[in-house]
Amino acid sequence: MGIDIGGSGIKGAPVDLSTGEFSAERVRIPTPQPSTPDAVSRVVKQIVEQIGEQLPDGGAGLPVGITFPAVIQHGVARTAANVDKGWIDFDVATLMTAVTGHPVHVVNDADAAGVAEARYGAAKGVKGVVVLATLGTGIGTAVMVDGVLVPNTELGHLEVDGHDAETRASDAARERDDLSWSHWAKRLNKYFQSLEALLWPDLIVVGGGVSKKSEKFLPELKLRTPIVPAQLLNSAGIVGAAALASEQRR
């Protein structure tokens, strides 16, 4: 099972890991406000139970992967983006394992999306260094080397022209500054060139809701690295979390 915890909604589904597709209906419940550990864990328990109702044996014993909008070190949240600050330094994995009764693996949300694209999407079969950048309220990143995740890369905070990159090149910055696609592409180009100089990636994958309009800005980028839109879109977090949970269990 994969669960994707976001600032506005918590979504979950069982995942067929042979295809990367949901094997039953997705369940979504609004994120409780305030989004404290106690409140969110109750919703996660409810979602796991609803998913179990669609599965043989209630999904007993299935590993559960959970995305979380934070830096996650060994199951512990070190930051809290778009959720209650009570999560900082909180052991998310231990709480969710106790509440759900399932083995749980917790992962940063961008990292989960990156793994999903590497296993099933735009980066499937790509060797070397792959960078996923999700362009939304900020810029989330995931780095994979030969398909293996390097967790918690906060590369949206690179300094570009004296600014935190995500304050200038995120989709929210495009909307805030009322930028044309062409003008925004110039900012994106500087950001991705900085990534290129540091990592020399073999492929860059662009995610986030704006990736559905990739034809408006990707052709304007002048990079040495191939750059493509993500394929899994809103299912990426759930799929990547489920895949990682399964791999952790082996």
Secondary structure, 3 states (H helix, E strand, C coil): CEEEECCCEEEEECEECCCCEECCCCEEEECCCCCCHHHHHHHHHHHHHHHHCCCHHHHCCCCEEEEECCCEECCEECCCCCCCHHHCCEEHHHHHHHHHCCCEEEEEHHHHHHHHHHHHCCCCCCCCEEEEEEECCCEEEEEEECCEEECCCCHHHCEECCEEHHHHHCHHHHHHCCCCHHHHHHHHHHHHHHHHHHHCCCEEEEECHHHHHHHHCHHHCCCCCCEEECCCHHHHHHHHHHHHHHHHHC
